[in-house]
């Protein structure tokens, strides 16, 4: 199933007008993605994550006040970072 994430992520980005970086897909993408909303157009972060804790670590160390849209492609839900140590489930996408 993980091999299918790349197609789902690319299709979603194309439909939403989200820029896909050239390095995306070199490694097999995982279920969790971040989209940098401070870029114009919004840009997919080339890294993807399997565990919530790894994505939280990325946001805490690299977020620097930037705005991100966080998506879980396994459960098809948007996630919200509480600026502490966890992600909260949001609406389906």
KEFI-426789 format. One record per residue (C-alpha): x, y, z. Coordinates in Angstrom, 2 decimals. Example, Ala and Ser with C-alpha at 12.3 -4.5 7.8 and 13.67 -1.06 7.14 Angstrom:
<sites>
u  v  w
12.30  -4.50  7.80
13.67  -1.06  7.14
</sites>
This chain:
<sites>
u  v  w
0.00  0.00  0.00
2.73  2.61  0.75
3.78  2.59  -2.90
0.42  4.07  -3.74
0.95  7.15  -1.57
3.09  8.80  -4.23
0.27  8.70  -6.77
-2.34  9.92  -4.26
-0.12  12.76  -3.07
0.81  13.89  -6.59
-2.80  13.77  -7.75
-3.96  15.80  -4.74
-1.25  18.41  -5.30
-2.04  18.75  -8.99
-5.76  19.22  -8.28
-5.09  21.80  -5.55
-2.38  23.76  -7.40
0.33  22.75  -4.93
3.89  22.81  -6.21
5.73  19.47  -5.99
9.48  19.82  -5.36
11.85  18.03  -7.71
13.20  15.85  -4.87
9.80  14.43  -4.01
9.51  10.70  -4.63
13.22  9.84  -4.49
12.42  7.86  -1.38
9.15  6.02  -1.02
6.65  8.57  0.37
4.85  7.85  3.63
1.33  8.71  4.75
1.93  12.10  6.44
2.74  15.21  4.41
3.21  18.90  5.09
2.37  21.68  2.66
4.12  25.01  3.19
1.38  27.63  2.90
3.80  30.55  3.12
5.13  29.76  -0.37
3.38  31.04  -3.49
2.03  28.75  -4.78
1.83  26.50  -1.72
4.62  23.91  -1.84
4.76  20.30  -0.73
7.60  19.56  1.70
9.78  16.92  0.02
9.97  14.85  3.22
7.09  12.65  4.31
6.57  10.86  7.60
5.12  7.59  8.83
4.84  8.48  12.53
3.07  11.48  14.02
5.98  11.99  16.42
8.42  12.45  13.53
6.20  15.06  11.88
5.81  16.87  15.22
9.59  16.89  15.61
9.98  18.39  12.12
7.43  21.11  12.88
9.01  21.97  16.21
12.54  22.19  14.80
11.91  23.54  11.29
8.55  25.29  11.48
9.93  28.68  12.55
6.45  30.23  12.63
5.60  29.11  9.10
2.09  27.95  8.26
1.60  24.35  7.14
-1.33  22.26  6.00
-0.85  18.74  7.35
-2.47  15.76  5.66
-2.73  12.07  6.52
-3.12  10.14  3.27
-3.88  6.85  5.00
-6.87  8.11  7.00
-7.64  10.93  4.50
-7.88  13.60  7.23
-6.34  16.99  7.76
-4.24  17.34  10.90
-3.63  20.33  13.16
-0.43  20.82  15.14
-1.19  22.07  18.65
2.26  23.74  18.91
3.14  21.41  21.76
3.65  17.73  21.15
0.75  16.26  19.21
-1.40  16.40  16.12
-5.17  16.61  16.25
-7.44  15.04  13.65
-9.53  17.41  11.60
-11.85  17.22  8.64
-11.67  14.66  5.87
-10.20  15.76  2.55
</sites>
